[in-house]
Amino acid sequence: MIPRSILRVLAAVAALAGLAAYATIMLRGPQGINTLQEKHRQIRALEEQNANLLRDIEAKKRRIDSLTNDPSAQAVAVEKEQRKVHPGETRFDTPGARITTPGGTKESQ
């Protein structure tokens, strides 16, 4: 018969081996370290995307504020809009020619 002290040591070694095997399976399995690292990469990418979107929002707020309160910015924006050619339209620009605006006033180009 095997003495009890040896059985205790064998039981402890078996328990530690079982825990080591379980930990290895859990860390390398579908919910393991690789998945955790991928989630952290996704989180960093989304945080960066959120920061970029917040910067865009702030720039657009400044643009709106500028267009609301600055007449020169409004004039520039209107001029840009008037120069756009929409699909199906043809634009003919003649340097120095006077054109009639939709309001009926004359201006030179």
GROMACS elastic network, one bead per residue, 0.5 to 0.9 nm:
[ bonds ]
;  ai    aj funct       b0    kb
    2     5     6  0.85235   500
    2     6     6  0.68983   500
    2     7     6  0.70481   500
    3     6     6  0.56444   500
    3     7     6  0.66136   500
    3     8     6  0.89812   500
    4     8     6  0.61536   500
    4     9     6  0.86590   500
    5     8     6  0.51076   500
    5     9     6  0.63222   500
    5    10     6  0.86598   500
    6     9     6  0.50809   500
    6    10     6  0.61096   500
    6    11     6  0.85123   500
    7    10     6  0.50108   500
    7    11     6  0.59913   500
    7    12     6  0.85075   500
    8    11     6  0.50254   500
    8    12     6  0.60990   500
    8    13     6  0.85527   500
    9    12     6  0.50760   500
    9    13     6  0.61190   500
    9    14     6  0.85110   500
   10    13     6  0.50742   500
   10    14     6  0.60190   500
   10    15     6  0.84753   500
   11    14     6  0.50396   500
   11    15     6  0.60268   500
   11    16     6  0.85519   500
   12    15     6  0.50453   500
   12    16     6  0.61290   500
   12    17     6  0.85233   500
   13    16     6  0.51059   500
   13    17     6  0.60586   500
   13    18     6  0.85029   500
   14    17     6  0.50279   500
   14    18     6  0.60441   500
   14    19     6  0.85720   500
   15    18     6  0.50308   500
   15    19     6  0.61643   500
   15    20     6  0.85483   500
   16    19     6  0.50473   500
   16    20     6  0.60508   500
   16    21     6  0.85360   500
   17    20     6  0.50216   500
   17    21     6  0.61095   500
   17    22     6  0.85337   500
   18    21     6  0.51177   500
   18    22     6  0.60994   500
   18    23     6  0.85622   500
   19    22     6  0.50095   500
   19    23     6  0.60178   500
   19    24     6  0.84818   500
   20    23     6  0.51209   500
   20    24     6  0.61018   500
   20    25     6  0.86149   500
   21    24     6  0.51175   500
   21    25     6  0.61967   500
   21    26     6  0.86025   500
   22    25     6  0.51882   500
   22    26     6  0.61188   500
   22    27     6  0.85683   500
   23    26     6  0.50978   500
   23    27     6  0.59790   500
   23    28     6  0.84631   500
   24    27     6  0.52576   500
   24    28     6  0.60693   500
   24    29     6  0.81903   500
   25    28     6  0.53657   500
   25    29     6  0.56085   500
   25    32     6  0.82685   500
   26    29     6  0.51858   500
   26    30     6  0.79112   500
   26    31     6  0.69360   500
   26    32     6  0.58043   500
   26    33     6  0.87044   500
   27    30     6  0.83151   500
   27    31     6  0.71387   500
   27    33     6  0.55125   500
   27    34     6  0.82188   500
   28    31     6  0.75732   500
   28    33     6  0.64191   500
   28    34     6  0.72871   500
   28    35     6  0.89656   500
   29    32     6  0.50132   500
   29    33     6  0.81309   500
   29    34     6  0.85079   500
   29    35     6  0.86212   500
   30    33     6  0.86783   500
   30    34     6  0.81359   500
   30    35     6  0.67300   500
   31    34     6  0.78756   500
   31    35     6  0.58194   500
   31    36     6  0.72456   500
   32    35     6  0.55500   500
   32    36     6  0.63481   500
   32    37     6  0.88397   500
   33    37     6  0.60952   500
   33    38     6  0.85671   500
   34    37     6  0.51291   500
   34    38     6  0.62098   500
   34    39     6  0.86544   500
   35    38     6  0.50583   500
   35    39     6  0.61899   500
   35    40     6  0.86740   500
   36    39     6  0.51081   500
   36    40     6  0.63064   500
   36    41     6  0.87469   500
   37    40     6  0.50605   500
   37    41     6  0.62730   500
   37    42     6  0.86820   500
   38    41     6  0.50353   500
   38    42     6  0.62212   500
   38    43     6  0.85955   500
   39    42     6  0.50307   500
   39    43     6  0.61107   500
   39    44     6  0.86502   500
   40    44     6  0.61950   500
   40    45     6  0.86122   500
   41    44     6  0.51588   500
   41    45     6  0.61995   500
   41    46     6  0.86475   500
   42    45     6  0.50754   500
   42    46     6  0.61386   500
   42    47     6  0.85213   500
   43    46     6  0.51427   500
   43    47     6  0.60658   500
   43    48     6  0.85732   500
   44    47     6  0.50448   500
   44    48     6  0.61460   500
   44    49     6  0.85608   500
   45    48     6  0.51234   500
   45    49     6  0.61533   500
   45    50     6  0.86047   500
   46    50     6  0.60305   500
   46    51     6  0.85323   500
   47    50     6  0.50174   500
   47    51     6  0.61889   500
   47    52     6  0.86671   500
   48    51     6  0.50522   500
   48    52     6  0.62545   500
   48    53     6  0.86400   500
   49    52     6  0.51044   500
   49    53     6  0.61918   500
   49    54     6  0.86193   500
   50    53     6  0.50294   500
   50    54     6  0.61045   500
   50    55     6  0.86297   500
   51    54     6  0.50725   500
   51    55     6  0.62665   500
   51    56     6  0.86722   500
   52    55     6  0.51171   500
   52    56     6  0.62553   500
   52    57     6  0.86583   500
   53    57     6  0.61106   500
   53    58     6  0.86082   500
   54    57     6  0.50011   500
   54    58     6  0.61803   500
   54    59     6  0.86103   500
   55    58     6  0.51338   500
   55    59     6  0.61884   500
   55    60     6  0.86219   500
   56    59     6  0.50993   500
   56    60     6  0.61583   500
   56    61     6  0.85771   500
   57    60     6  0.50967   500
   57    61     6  0.61218   500
   57    62     6  0.86496   500
   58    61     6  0.50014   500
   58    62     6  0.62240   500
   58    63     6  0.85963   500
   59    62     6  0.51162   500
   59    63     6  0.61846   500
   59    64     6  0.86620   500
   60    64     6  0.60814   500
   60    65     6  0.84689   500
   61    64     6  0.50811   500
   61    65     6  0.60794   500
   61    66     6  0.84785   500
   62    65     6  0.50235   500
   62    66     6  0.60245   500
   62    67     6  0.85739   500
   63    67     6  0.61206   500
   63    68     6  0.84689   500
   63    73     6  0.89645   500
   64    67     6  0.50833   500
   64    68     6  0.59911   500
   64    69     6  0.85855   500
   65    68     6  0.50120   500
   65    69     6  0.60724   500
   65    70     6  0.80405   500
   66    69     6  0.53765   500
   66    70     6  0.53129   500
   66    71     6  0.84478   500
   66    73     6  0.64568   500
   66    74     6  0.79216   500
   67    70     6  0.56836   500
   67    71     6  0.72185   500
   67    72     6  0.84562   500
   67    73     6  0.56391   500
   67    74     6  0.51816   500
   67    75     6  0.89239   500
   67    77     6  0.79640   500
   68    71     6  0.79101   500
   68    73     6  0.86681   500
   68    74     6  0.76030   500
   69    73     6  0.84391   500
   69    74     6  0.84332   500
   70    73     6  0.53821   500
   70    74     6  0.63905   500
   70    75     6  0.88560   500
   71    75     6  0.61912   500
   71    76     6  0.86958   500
   72    75     6  0.50246   500
   72    76     6  0.62743   500
   72    77     6  0.86415   500
   73    76     6  0.51090   500
   73    77     6  0.61698   500
   73    78     6  0.86197   500
   74    77     6  0.51223   500
   74    78     6  0.61609   500
   74    79     6  0.85717   500
   75    78     6  0.51443   500
   75    79     6  0.61037   500
   75    80     6  0.85886   500
   76    79     6  0.51097   500
   76    80     6  0.61756   500
   76    81     6  0.86223   500
   77    80     6  0.51137   500
   77    81     6  0.61784   500
   77    82     6  0.86424   500
   78    81     6  0.50391   500
   78    82     6  0.61379   500
   78    83     6  0.86876   500
   79    82     6  0.51122   500
   79    83     6  0.63442   500
   79    84     6  0.89971   500
   80    83     6  0.52301   500
   80    84     6  0.66883   500
   81    84     6  0.54281   500
   81    85     6  0.88304   500
   82    85     6  0.80815   500
   83    91     6  0.89073   500
   85    88     6  0.83621   500
   85    89     6  0.61819   500
   85    90     6  0.70670   500
   85    91     6  0.67291   500
   86    89     6  0.56015   500
   86    90     6  0.82817   500
   87    90     6  0.84924   500
   93    97     6  0.82735   500
   93   109     6  0.82598   500
   94    97     6  0.55969   500
   94    98     6  0.86886   500
   94   109     6  0.77314   500
   95    98     6  0.88737   500
   95   108     6  0.84666   500
   95   109     6  0.61709   500
   96   108     6  0.58892   500
   96   109     6  0.53261   500
   97   107     6  0.84832   500
   97   108     6  0.58040   500
   97   109     6  0.60981   500
   98   106     6  0.63029   500
   98   107     6  0.55253   500
   98   109     6  0.65405   500
   99   105     6  0.84027   500
   99   106     6  0.57676   500
   99   107     6  0.58760   500
   99   108     6  0.64740   500
   99   109     6  0.75856   500
  100   103     6  0.77957   500
  100   104     6  0.57307   500
  100   105     6  0.57308   500
  100   107     6  0.67094   500
  100   108     6  0.89877   500
  101   104     6  0.53764   500
  101   105     6  0.56804   500
  101   106     6  0.63676   500
  101   107     6  0.73959   500
  102   105     6  0.76289   500
  103   106     6  0.88988   500
